[in-house]
């Protein structure tokens, strides 16, 4: 409940505990990050971007290619356009992993269609 501008009961305890927990670095005036680097933010940024969108798009392109759609049709697909910009899509297509997957698929298709020797 509110009384004279103060929080009472369990609500007062939440804010008090959150502000005084040891080990929590708080932002604000007078609270600077330690020297030698930036502490705020993601501590795993040195590992690089997380390529979930690239992997999702690569899997979609590969699945559609296996289904028999030509690459030009896949690139013009509205779903692919929603996943990212044209530059992003072509970066994924030109990636060595995508080319290797498509190349492997084409080789398997050729072997399946080739007459027995």
N, C-alpha and C positions, 0 to 999 in steps of 0.2 A: 504494500500500500504506500501511497505518497503522503508525506506529512511535512509541511513547511519546506518544500523543495528538497527534501532528503529521501533517499531510497531506504526503505526499512524491510526487515524480514529477509527472505532468501535472496532477493535481488541485490541488496547491499553486499552480501557475501560474495556474489559472483564477481562483481567489479573489483572488490578489494583483493580477492585471491588472484585474479588475473594480473593485476598491476604489480603485485609484490612477489610473484613466484621467482625463486632464484634461478639464475641461468638463462633468463629470457632477455634478449637484447631488444630494447625498445627504441624506436625511431623518434626523433624529435630534436628540439634545440638542446645542445649540450651533449647529445649522444651521438658521437661520431664512430664510424666503423674503425676497427683496429688498423693500425698502419700495416702496409705490406699487401693490401689487396682489398677487394670489395667483398663484403660479407653478405650484404642483402641480396636476395634473389636466389636463383637455382644453383646449388653447389655443384651440380653435375654438368654445367654448361661446357666445361673443358672437353667433355666427351662428344660434343657436336649435337646437331639436330637429331630429333627422334624421327626416323623415316617412315612413320606409319602411313601417311598419305601416299608417299611414293610406292610403298609395298602394296597398298590397296589398289592403286591405279595399275601397277605392273601386273597384279593378279587378274584384274578385270581385262586388261589388254590380252593377256595370255589366254584366258578362258574364252574370250570372244574369237581370238585367232584360231583356237582349237575347234571352235564351233563352225569354222569355215568362213568367217567374215574377213574381207580384205582390210588391210591396215588403214587405208584411206577412209573406209566406212566407219571404222572404230574411232578414228580421230575426230570425225564429224559428228559423232554421237553426242546428243545433248547431255547425257549423263557424264561423259568425259569432260565436257566443257564446264559442268558444274563443279567438278573436282578440283579444277585449277585453271590458271591462265594457259594460253597457248604455249608460252615459253616453258612453263612448268611441265606441260604434257610432253613437249619435245625433249626436255632434259631427261625425263623418265624413259622415253623411247630410245634415246641415244645412249642411255646408261649401259654399261657392259653386261650387267646381269640380265637386263631385258633382251638385249640382242642375243645373248647366249641361250636364253630360254626359247626365243622364237626360232633361232637356228637349230636347236635340238629338236623342236617340234617339226620343222620343215624336213629335217633329215629323217625323222621317224615316218613322216608321211610319204616321203620318197621310197623308203625301204618297204613300206606296206604296199605301195602301188607297183613296185618294180616286179617284172616277171622273174620267176625262179630261174636260176642259172643251170 
